[in-house]
Amino acid sequence: MAGCSMMKVDRTFPDLKEIPVDLATRFRQMIEWLEIANSECRLTPYKKISHIYQIFHSQGVLECLFRRGEDDISFMIEASVYLLDHPLDGSRSSSPTICDFAGVLPTIFVTFRNKRLGTMVSGASVEFMEFAHHIQEHIHRTSFPEIRTAEIHKISLIDVRFGNMDRNAKNIIVKVEDNIPHFVPIDHEMCFINTGQNYNLCKPYWLSLEDSSIYEA
């Protein structure tokens, strides 16, 4: 990202004063990593995608992805979906749990000033998760891929609830823990019915797949 220098955070969404301490601490750490990476010119593109940058911990561990752009509303939508993916028994503002219901990854909208250039930069910092592959690859890897139907149900519910227009093969990732696959939804900037596309739930992504196990899910 051009113009590396110290940055001054102008605002965040959510406001760190209005969320549980554990989550605010997590977001402050994400912002600190962004500040350090920006000042040291270490924001490099993620998989050659020009507007998505990698944020590494000092030990060289990829911790977050920073999506930069000029559409603040899209980034705030991303953060809103994370906030609203709260536990069934309470709101995000009262829950110490970091990831809940459908497992949307921690996301914070950040606006900061580049002190050297005097310009404002906006974007969303999203916690990075190592994953094995995307859902479609998982489905076609074996004749009978393991499908955790409860997780698929939860992703479908948040998509209906938030009016997600962009669930596709690339934005459900599969994380494997103890040889068990888990499905994690990503990329929610097209939620809450965007003005460029009429909302249509006739054929959500998973219903368009030909694999019978998905239909059963």
C-alpha positions as CSV (number, residue, x, y, z in Angstrom):
1,M,0.0,0.0,0.0
2,A,1.6,3.3,-1.1
3,G,2.6,6.0,1.2
4,C,3.8,4.0,4.2
5,S,3.9,6.0,7.4
6,M,2.5,6.2,10.9
7,M,-1.2,6.2,11.0
8,K,-3.7,7.9,13.3
9,V,-7.0,6.0,13.7
10,D,-9.9,8.3,13.1
11,R,-12.9,6.0,13.9
12,T,-13.9,2.4,14.2
13,F,-17.1,0.5,13.9
14,P,-18.0,-1.0,16.3
15,D,-17.0,1.6,18.9
16,L,-14.5,-0.2,21.1
17,K,-16.2,1.4,24.2
18,E,-19.5,-0.3,23.4
19,I,-18.4,-3.9,23.2
20,P,-17.3,-6.5,25.7
21,V,-13.7,-6.1,27.0
22,D,-12.4,-9.4,25.5
23,L,-13.7,-8.4,22.0
24,A,-12.4,-4.8,22.4
25,T,-9.0,-6.2,23.3
26,R,-9.1,-8.5,20.3
27,F,-9.9,-5.5,18.0
28,R,-7.3,-3.3,19.5
29,Q,-4.7,-5.9,18.8
30,M,-5.9,-6.2,15.2
31,I,-5.6,-2.4,14.8
32,E,-2.1,-2.4,16.4
33,W,-0.9,-5.0,13.9
34,L,-2.4,-2.9,11.1
35,E,-0.6,0.2,12.4
36,I,2.7,-1.6,12.6
37,A,2.4,-3.2,9.2
38,N,1.5,0.2,7.6
39,S,4.3,2.1,9.3
40,E,6.9,-0.6,8.2
41,C,5.5,-0.9,4.6
42,R,4.7,-4.5,5.2
43,L,1.1,-4.5,3.8
44,T,1.5,-6.9,0.9
45,P,-1.4,-8.0,-1.4
46,Y,-3.1,-11.3,-0.4
47,K,-2.9,-13.8,-3.3
48,K,-2.3,-11.0,-5.8
49,I,-5.6,-9.3,-5.0
50,S,-4.8,-5.6,-5.2
51,H,-7.2,-4.3,-2.6
52,I,-6.7,-7.0,0.1
53,Y,-3.6,-6.8,2.2
54,Q,-2.0,-9.3,4.6
55,I,-1.3,-8.2,8.2
56,F,1.4,-10.3,9.9
57,H,2.3,-10.6,13.6
58,S,5.9,-9.7,14.5
59,Q,6.6,-13.5,14.5
60,G,5.6,-13.7,10.8
61,V,2.2,-15.2,11.4
62,L,-0.6,-14.0,9.2
63,E,-3.2,-12.6,11.6
64,C,-5.6,-10.5,9.6
65,L,-6.6,-9.4,6.1
66,F,-7.3,-5.7,5.5
67,R,-9.7,-4.9,2.7
68,R,-9.1,-1.3,1.5
69,G,-11.5,0.8,-0.5
70,E,-13.8,3.8,-0.7
71,D,-17.1,2.2,-0.1
72,D,-17.4,2.7,3.7
73,I,-20.9,1.3,3.7
74,S,-19.8,-2.1,2.5
75,F,-17.1,-2.3,5.2
76,M,-19.6,-1.3,7.9
77,I,-22.0,-4.0,6.6
78,E,-19.2,-6.6,7.0
79,A,-18.7,-5.5,10.6
80,S,-22.4,-5.4,11.2
81,V,-22.9,-9.0,10.1
82,Y,-20.2,-10.0,12.6
83,L,-21.9,-8.1,15.4
84,L,-25.3,-9.6,14.6
85,D,-24.0,-13.1,14.4
86,H,-24.4,-13.3,18.1
87,P,-25.3,-16.0,20.5
88,L,-28.9,-17.2,20.6
89,D,-29.3,-16.1,24.2
90,G,-27.9,-12.6,24.0
91,S,-26.5,-9.7,21.9
92,R,-22.9,-9.2,21.0
93,S,-22.7,-6.3,23.4
94,S,-23.3,-8.6,26.3
95,S,-21.5,-11.8,25.2
96,P,-17.8,-12.6,25.8
97,T,-17.8,-15.1,23.0
98,I,-15.7,-14.1,20.1
99,C,-17.2,-16.3,17.3
100,D,-20.7,-17.6,17.7
101,F,-23.9,-18.9,15.9
102,A,-22.7,-19.3,12.3
103,G,-19.0,-18.5,13.0
104,V,-18.6,-15.2,11.2
105,L,-15.0,-14.1,11.7
106,P,-14.2,-10.9,13.8
107,T,-14.4,-7.9,11.6
108,I,-13.8,-4.2,12.4
109,F,-14.3,-1.2,10.1
110,V,-11.3,1.3,10.5
111,T,-10.7,4.8,9.1
112,F,-7.3,6.2,9.7
113,R,-5.2,9.1,8.5
114,N,-1.9,8.5,6.8
115,K,0.3,11.1,8.6
116,R,2.8,11.5,5.9
117,L,0.4,12.0,3.0
118,G,-2.4,13.5,5.1
119,T,-4.9,11.2,3.3
120,M,-7.8,9.2,4.9
121,V,-7.8,5.4,4.4
122,S,-10.8,3.2,5.1
123,G,-11.3,-0.5,5.1
124,A,-12.3,-3.6,7.0
125,S,-9.8,-5.7,9.0
126,V,-10.9,-9.3,9.2
127,E,-9.3,-12.0,11.4
128,F,-7.6,-14.5,9.2
129,M,-8.4,-18.2,9.4
130,E,-6.2,-20.9,7.9
131,F,-8.4,-23.2,5.8
132,A,-8.1,-26.4,3.8
133,H,-10.2,-25.5,0.8
134,H,-13.5,-24.0,-0.2
135,I,-16.8,-25.8,0.1
136,Q,-17.2,-26.9,-3.5
137,E,-13.8,-28.5,-3.5
138,H,-14.7,-30.3,-0.3
139,I,-17.9,-31.6,-1.8
140,H,-16.1,-33.0,-4.8
141,R,-13.0,-34.4,-3.1
142,T,-14.7,-37.7,-2.2
143,S,-17.7,-39.6,-3.2
144,F,-19.3,-39.1,0.3
145,P,-17.9,-35.8,1.8
146,E,-18.7,-35.2,5.4
147,I,-21.4,-32.5,5.6
148,R,-22.1,-31.0,9.0
149,T,-25.8,-30.1,8.3
150,A,-26.1,-27.9,11.5
151,E,-23.4,-25.6,10.2
152,I,-25.0,-25.4,6.7
153,H,-28.3,-24.6,8.4
154,K,-26.8,-21.8,10.4
155,I,-25.1,-20.3,7.3
156,S,-28.4,-20.4,5.4
157,L,-30.2,-18.8,8.3
158,I,-27.9,-15.8,8.5
159,D,-28.0,-15.4,4.7
160,V,-31.8,-15.2,4.9
161,R,-31.8,-13.0,8.0
162,F,-29.3,-10.5,6.5
163,G,-30.4,-10.7,2.9
164,N,-27.0,-12.0,1.6
165,M,-26.9,-11.8,-2.2
166,D,-23.4,-13.2,-2.7
167,R,-23.1,-16.7,-1.1
168,N,-21.1,-18.7,-3.6
169,A,-18.4,-21.4,-3.9
170,K,-15.6,-19.1,-2.8
171,N,-17.1,-17.7,0.4
172,I,-17.7,-20.7,2.5
173,I,-14.3,-22.0,3.6
174,V,-13.6,-25.4,5.2
175,K,-11.4,-25.6,8.3
176,V,-10.4,-29.0,9.4
177,E,-9.9,-29.7,13.1
178,D,-9.1,-33.2,14.4
179,N,-10.0,-34.5,11.0
180,I,-13.5,-33.0,11.2
181,P,-14.4,-30.3,8.6
182,H,-16.1,-27.1,9.8
183,F,-17.8,-24.6,7.5
184,V,-17.1,-20.9,8.0
185,P,-18.9,-18.2,6.1
186,I,-16.9,-15.2,4.8
187,D,-17.4,-12.1,2.6
188,H,-20.7,-10.4,3.7
189,E,-20.5,-7.0,2.0
190,M,-23.6,-7.7,-0.1
191,C,-26.0,-8.2,2.8
192,F,-29.0,-6.1,3.9
193,I,-30.3,-5.8,0.2
194,N,-27.9,-3.7,-1.8
195,T,-29.3,-1.1,-4.2
196,G,-27.7,-2.7,-7.3
197,Q,-29.5,-6.0,-7.2
198,N,-33.1,-7.0,-6.3
199,Y,-33.2,-9.5,-3.3
200,N,-34.1,-13.0,-4.5
201,L,-34.1,-16.1,-2.4
202,C,-35.4,-18.4,-5.0
203,K,-32.2,-20.3,-5.5
204,P,-29.5,-19.9,-2.7
205,Y,-26.0,-21.1,-3.6
206,W,-26.2,-24.4,-1.9
207,L,-29.4,-25.4,-3.7
208,S,-27.7,-24.9,-7.0
209,L,-25.1,-27.6,-6.3
210,E,-25.6,-30.9,-8.0
211,D,-24.3,-33.0,-5.1
212,S,-27.1,-34.9,-3.4
213,S,-25.5,-34.6,0.0
214,I,-26.0,-30.8,-0.2
215,Y,-29.6,-31.2,-1.1
216,E,-30.1,-33.4,2.0
217,A,-28.4,-30.8,4.1
